């Protein structure tokens, strides 16, 4: 069964169509990366998949539920199955790392015992290799550490789907590599389905089971990393190897 099925999806704003006739299937447990130039529609597609905006037309099936047809309260129930790791971590600056991680759990699961929260935080911080930082504030952590906390917070609700928005953006190669490892390890540990929006090609081709490329609001290829890299499509090749385009010019 597919975790996500997108059918004939389009999204437009006044005087502009951003996505056109998107069809996409993401199997349960897959890591699928969505890549493309700035302005290709990646962020819009992510917002649609998480129910933050509604499509102009088409279907977005999460499991067998079309979230495009749900009310906001019904969407909230579906979103409890989703974890979202933001590009800049988006932690609450005034809350400790501990309180950031348990924020959703305390809000949505009433009367959780403190010892259970303590164990949850301990387990998640160990999973993202950040033991012992629970009393710190986000400002005391590096950008890469903040992204790890963001992942821990996303996993606290035990989601079946995790969405990553530019998870390695702004990170040095060593830290980016560590985030890649965490994404793959999270899939193995928790059997989650992962959707990664990124323009960082080394990470995309390393972690993904399949890759979808958006170009001017349309999917031009959706295949394994090997087949995407071998594609003869000049749009795909110019994105993967921009230096060749410059040399030809």
Secondary structure by P-SEA (a helix, b strand, c coil): cccbbbcbbbbbccccccccbbbbbbccccbbbbbbcccccaaaaaaaaaccccccbbbbbccccccccccaaaaaaaaccbbbbcccccccccccaaaaaaaaaaaccccccaaaaaaaaaaaaaaaccccccccccccccaaaaaaaaaaaaacccccbbbbccccccccaaaaaaaaaaaaaaaaacbbbbbbbcccaaaaaccccbbbbbccccccccccaaaaaacccaaaaaaacaaaaaaac
